[in-house]
Amino acid sequence: MSSSTLNWGDRPEDRKDHFIEKNGIRCAGTHLIIDLYDADRLNDIGYIEEAMRKCVEEAKATLLHIHLHHFSPEGVSGVAVLAESHISVHTWPENGYAAFDVFMCGDAEPEKCVNVLRDAFSAKRVAVHTELRGQGL
């Protein structure tokens, strides 16, 4: 994510490492673990891709690549690789459950993905765990 050619540990003021400050804590970025329960359309790979693209747009992130795999007979797993990090997904349509990881650094707004995913998959329950990655760097 760094656009500089500095060695690890170099810390000049103009370094463009996209670190953020959140709640007064300097960190590499925000990692959201998002669990969707009683959700719909979890076997529709095209729809899942569309929802991930909407997350990227709403979070003001930069999409580099999406790769999704459809399992037989059901389930989807994959990742959207972002300049700011990634969004990953694994679904269990037979249980109405989807596990999303949303990790973003810089000016991106990963929290915006929660409502996008809730609405897109009509989840009746959503659990979100937030981790600030790379604290204290």
ZIHU-V633217 format. One record per pair of residues at least 4 apart in sequence whose C-alpha atoms are under 6 Angstrom apart, sorted by the first residue. I is the first residue (numbers start at 1). J is the second residue. If there is no record, write none. Layout:
I:J  I:J
//
This chain:
2:17  18:106  19:27  19:28  19:106  20:26  20:27  20:106  21:25  21:26  26:135  26:136  27:133  27:134  27:135  28:105  28:133  28:134  29:104  29:105  29:132  29:133  30:103  30:104  30:132  31:102  31:103  31:130  31:131  32:101  32:102  32:129  32:130  33:101  33:128  33:129  34:100  34:127  34:128  35:98  35:99  35:126  35:127  36:97  36:98  36:123  36:126  37:96  37:97  37:123  37:125  38:96  38:123  38:124  39:96  39:121  39:122  39:123  40:121  42:91  42:93  43:74  43:75  43:93  55:59  55:113  56:61  59:108  59:109  59:110  59:112  60:108  61:108  62:82  62:83  63:82  64:81  64:82  65:80  65:81  66:79  66:80  67:78  67:79  68:77  68:78  69:76  69:77  69:78  70:75  70:76  71:75  71:76  75:91  75:92  75:93  76:90  76:91  77:89  77:90  78:88  78:89  79:87  79:88  80:86  80:87  81:86  82:86  84:104  84:105  85:103  85:104  86:103  87:101  87:102  88:100  88:101  89:99  89:100  90:98  90:99  91:97  91:98  92:97  115:119  116:120  118:122  118:123
//
